[in-house]
Amino acid sequence: MPTYNFEVRTPTHALVTEGIDLPDSTAARVEAAKRIGDLLRRHAGEIWVDQDWQMDITDERGLILYAILVSALMSPATAGGRKRG
């Protein structure tokens, strides 16, 4: 069974998890989606601080196979400093 690694990077943090054995790349993509969802639940407030998260899914050699990108953006309506007419 191949080993897949999941690494999350933000502008202020990098988190590398241990590799896990999964049957195939489909299982690795499903696992990545579950992990990013769990991170968003546990650290929901932090996405607004760092704004950009990236999860890389790599193989045993460190080759990036897939990536999940999460971005949080404030619209001009919520960013403040907007003049009304």
Secondary structure as GFF3:
##gff-version 3
##sequence-region A 1 85
A	DSSP	beta_strand	3	9	.	.	.	ID=ss1
A	DSSP	beta_strand	14	16	.	.	.	ID=ss2
A	DSSP	beta_strand	20	21	.	.	.	ID=ss3
A	DSSP	alpha_helix	25	42	.	.	.	ID=ss4
A	DSSP	three_ten_helix	44	46	.	.	.	ID=ss5
A	DSSP	alpha_helix	47	50	.	.	.	ID=ss6
A	DSSP	beta_strand	52	58	.	.	.	ID=ss7
A	DSSP	beta_strand	64	71	.	.	.	ID=ss8
###
